[in-house]
């Protein structure tokens, strides 16, 4: 039973992130091609983060009270609307509206089906250590995004092949159209394959779900604020978002500065695939690394996050494609090593009935960091250089490692008593 749940979780979550890969290699370029500059790109990503931030907790609580699968499917339908609007956008105002919808979709999907699958794992075997299952998931997800990114980087080249005179503003439309089609297929498969016992509510599920949101938020936030483990993990997530937002936002413009021929988007696809393949490769070493440190997950997180920050610092000064590629991949291989232990420590600290809400609470901190980082790094890149922006980001990432070393080594035993 546990293996069956794990396989379905891996398939569904990998499919979800495969879809993101179809647009990931060219997303920033697609926005820039529609007339935005680097500062506006930062503001648009800030709008996305701010929207997610404002509704993150309510939507997480809605998933706990109304049904996680139902809320997730709504998020995917909104994603389709966002993509259609992005396809038609030709002004900064319309891009703002599109990124707002993107933020709503992100908030609704955050922690919803993930919470469902994690609860199913715990139910299948009481006292289960989910670290091996989360590690397998975090090996599969980057590969899914990587394959999607490989395809996503190739699609603009395909569009240019069939239409050599295609305008820059239309170059990435094929990515968006393909993503819309695959998202609709993903909605269909999720509806068929994922089975969920809906929460028992009196009256209409939406009305009752919304009515219960304030109480769920209050109790979950109070629980989180009283847990030292959760608080320290949230601090690490906040600084991670503040740092990595600069890398995710600016790596495509940085590569275009380095490339002799900036129209070679297939390079962006290959780099995106390597990014996620590196994360997956890093995840393959996670279990062995944890055993080396006797499953002291906080210590593992401290070491890996510190090494990731140092690698990012070196990346900030690279001016050749070979140097950029080497440290870009290395940075994300360290990130892949950290995902499994981080999710294990956090989920062990969460009771089932509050899981989606507290996962959204974690995502809320990530979005606060991402919002602040998007504006900060966009400003630094526009007024100074991407290299300076990334140097600041690398230092912030190294600071984030401190939160993990403060978590007690026996966190697994302690959180079970909370």
Helices and strands as residue ranges (DSSP letters): H 2-24, H 27-33, H 38-66, H 68-88, H 92-109, H 112-124, H 131-162, G 168-170, H 173-193, H 205-225, H 228-258, H 265-284, H 286-292, H 297-315, H 321-348, G 352-354, H 355-383, H 386-405, H 411-415
